């Protein structure tokens, strides 16, 4: 049941140890569009003061519970805003489609996107 119904909750719980350093995390791709198959991977974007090295062990536990891989892209808030300002094709296409928020809400996405790097 956690494979589909509780997917956001499983990821939210797995990311809890990074709560103070993670500003935003959302699922995109086929899972967010509700077009995934039973073995589809979960695509996640995480924005915060952390790296993939810190995120990976937490995602591994979520993968075990979900029975499917979680593929993450990690950005600092500044890098995320800079890429959006430059109209990065990947991020713009992701943001134009459905998202399932794991950490944060749509207004947090807008707030981070409006930042400018120094």
Order of alpha helices (4+ residues) and beta strands (2+ residues): alpha-beta-beta-alpha-beta-alpha-alpha-beta-alpha
